[in-house]
Amino acid sequence: MLNKYKKILIGAALVIGLLLILPFLIPMQTYLHQAEKIASEKLGQSVTINSAHLFLLPSPRVVASDIVVGKNQELKVESLVVIPTLGSLFSATRIIDLNISKPVMKKAALDFISALSTNKSESSEAAAVNIRHIKINDLQLIWPDAKYPAMNADATLAGDNKLESAVVETVDGKLKANVTPKVTPNGDEQLITVNASKWTLPVGLPLLIDKAKLEMHLKDNKLSIPKIDVTLYGGKLTGDTVLSWQENNGKTNWKTSGNLSVDNLSVQQPSILISKAVFLSGNLFGKGNFSAGAKDASQLSDNLQTNFQFKVNNGVLHGLDLVKVASLLIKQGQGGGETQFDEFSGIFNSAGKQYRLSQLKISSGLISATGQIKISPKKELDGAVQVKVKRSVNLVTVPLEVSGTVEHPVVLPSKAALAGALAGTAILGPGVGTSLGIKAGGALDKFKGLFGDKK
């Protein structure tokens, strides 16, 4: 009996040893070149695989390492593990699991990945392999003008390679998206639920999102978000949006539109992100709409058209004292100071990278001001502001010119107003003469403005 158990143990050891040694006896280099050739043909890009190994324990699998796709390394993968199910090893259709570790993908990789998904394979090829499960660890997206956090993804697919469910989550756990199919009377769609907590936007201004929840519906060529609910900087951002895309002669046209409302948002930290020299504090309220169209999804923000009415209550304009500037004692740029206000309101419009603040109004106990400012794509300022300063019982209106840049704005009395004040003071003396000179200079500014010249 003892000899029988010894024989079983020895036989098992020989089998396990053979399974461990056998993969190293198989010439994988031959299959490696064939795999590179097939992958290159399918993707239309050069594909190189540094090494590949076959393992039979703990289950049969192929491990490929250091995969590079594209001439400019648009896609790199540290490790790809292909695990076929034991039951499908000798069947016509292989069922496999994929484990992908540390992929690094540039934006350009989207082009050939999209082409791969649109070019359907032959039916025989499609039936040859069914992917049951995909797991991705430490995915890094390399995008221009954006810094995305590392992400993990876990997806389960049905027998026909259709998505059953997926979870995408940042490695730090601050952002999580769940994707599940949903059957509706109008057809199938994907339900995408996104939750964020203490997450910083990777594009545009690095705004800190305290909490966000979005429920998206993806169907055919349309992604709709009927409800946006975001908490940030002590306030609420709500709205809705729709993103659609249409294929036309091999090209894709993208469109988006939506509405946004802001309620009681503290503007100090967001405005400091724009300019540390001159910024606002106070509580922001507003609402508006936006739309854009482009031939590339990444270009939508460059073609954005917005119309947003806003007001900031009980705030301070830091870094600029309008009363001091309007005193006409300043002939050169001088920053510092602050302007307290009860309300600051206006309309914000954008057309691509050209921005405009119009119907601006600032009111407080000492001053009231109106004006408009244009911001060029280079963030250069060009605007005019009329400031009414209360002096004793009289209101003196002083025209100011706005120039400089968003980060370093310059606000000075207009040249015509300065010249008029000096002339009026010289002829009629300070006080009445100065005021009359300012009015004359302001009138000259308006007259020039009729012809588009404010100089």
Long-range contacts (C-beta under 8 A, 24 or more apart in sequence): 16-57, 19-56, 19-57, 20-56, 20-57, 22-56, 23-53, 23-54, 23-55, 23-56, 26-54, 28-52, 28-53, 28-54, 35-64, 39-69, 42-116, 43-69, 43-112, 43-116, 44-112, 44-115, 45-69, 45-70, 45-71, 45-74, 45-112, 46-70, 46-71, 59-83, 59-86, 60-84, 60-86, 60-89, 69-109, 69-112, 70-108, 70-109, 70-112, 72-106, 72-108, 73-106, 74-105, 74-106, 74-108, 74-109, 74-112, 75-103, 75-104, 75-105, 75-106, 75-109, 75-113, 76-103, 76-104, 76-105, 77-101, 77-102, 77-103, 77-104, 78-102, 78-103, 85-132, 92-127, 92-128, 93-127, 93-128, 93-129, 93-130, 94-128, 94-129, 94-130, 95-129, 95-130, 95-132, 96-129, 96-130, 96-131, 96-132, 97-131, 97-132, 97-133, 97-134, 97-135, 98-131, 98-133, 98-134, 98-135, 99-135, 99-137, 100-134, 100-135, 100-136, 100-137, 100-139, 101-137, 101-138, 102-137, 102-138, 102-140, 103-136, 103-138, 103-139, 103-140, 104-140, 104-142, 105-139, 105-140, 105-141, 105-142, 106-142, 106-143, 107-141, 107-142, 107-143, 107-144, 107-298, 126-161, 130-157, 130-159, 130-160, 130-161, 131-157, 131-161, 132-156, 132-157, 133-157, 138-171, 143-203, 145-203, 146-202, 146-203, 147-202, 148-202, 149-174, 149-175, 149-202, 155-179, 163-190, 170-199, 174-198, 174-199, 175-199, 182-217, 186-219, 187-219, 187-220, 188-219, 189-217, 189-218, 189-219, 190-217, 190-218, 190-219, 191-215, 191-216, 191-217, 191-218, 192-216, 192-217, 192-218, 203-301, 204-301, 205-270, 205-273, 205-274, 206-273, 207-232, 207-233, 207-270, 207-273, 208-232, 208-233, 208-269, 221-245, 221-246, 221-247, 225-258, 228-260, 232-265, 233-265, 233-266, 233-267, 233-269, 233-270, 234-264, 234-265, 234-266, 235-262, 235-263, 235-264, 235-265, 235-266, 235-283, 235-284, 236-262, 236-263, 236-264, 236-265, 237-261, 237-262, 237-263, 237-265, 238-263, 245-297, 251-295, 252-295, 252-296, 253-293, 253-294, 253-295, 254-293, 254-294, 254-295, 254-296, 254-297, 254-299, 254-300, 255-291, 255-292, 255-293, 256-290, 256-291, 256-292, 256-293, 256-300, 257-289, 257-290, 257-291, 257-292, 258-289, 258-290, 258-291, 259-287, 259-288, 259-289, 259-290, 260-287, 260-288, 260-289, 260-290, 260-308, 261-286, 261-287, 262-286, 262-287, 262-310, 267-312, 267-315, 274-406, 274-407, 275-319, 275-406, 275-407, 275-408, 275-409, 276-407, 277-319, 277-335, 277-407, 277-408, 277-409, 278-317, 278-318, 278-319, 278-320, 278-335, 278-409, 279-318, 279-319, 280-312, 280-315, 280-316, 280-317, 280-318, 280-344, 281-315, 281-316, 281-318, 282-312, 282-313, 282-314, 282-315, 282-316, 282-341, 282-344, 283-312, 283-313, 283-314, 283-315, 284-310, 284-311, 284-312, 285-310, 285-311, 285-312, 285-313, 286-310, 286-311, 288-348, 302-352, 302-353, 303-352, 304-350, 304-352, 305-350, 305-351, 305-352, 306-348, 306-349, 306-350, 307-347, 307-348, 307-349, 308-347, 308-348, 308-349, 309-345, 309-346, 309-347, 309-348, 310-345, 310-346, 310-347, 310-348, 311-343, 311-344, 311-345, 311-346, 312-341, 312-343, 312-344, 312-345, 313-342, 313-343, 314-342, 314-343, 315-340, 315-341, 315-344, 316-340, 316-341, 317-341, 317-344, 317-362, 320-409, 320-411, 322-362, 322-367, 322-369, 322-385, 322-387, 322-400, 322-411, 323-366, 323-367, 323-387, 323-389, 325-387, 325-400, 325-411, 325-412, 325-413, 326-367, 326-387, 326-389, 326-396, 326-398, 326-400, 326-413, 327-389, 328-398, 328-413, 328-417, 328-418, 328-421, 328-434, 328-438, 330-412, 330-413, 331-412, 331-418, 332-412, 333-404, 333-410, 333-412, 339-364, 339-367, 340-364, 352-377, 353-377, 357-383, 360-385, 365-390, 366-390, 371-400, 371-402, 373-402, 375-406, 378-405, 379-405, 379-406, 379-407, 380-404, 380-405, 381-405, 381-406, 381-409, 381-410, 384-414, 384-445, 384-449, 384-454, 385-411, 386-442, 394-435, 396-435, 396-438, 397-438, 397-439, 397-442, 398-438, 398-442, 399-441, 399-442, 399-445, 401-454, 414-441, 414-442, 414-445, 414-454, 415-455, 416-441, 416-442, 416-444, 416-445, 416-448, 417-441, 417-442, 417-445, 420-444
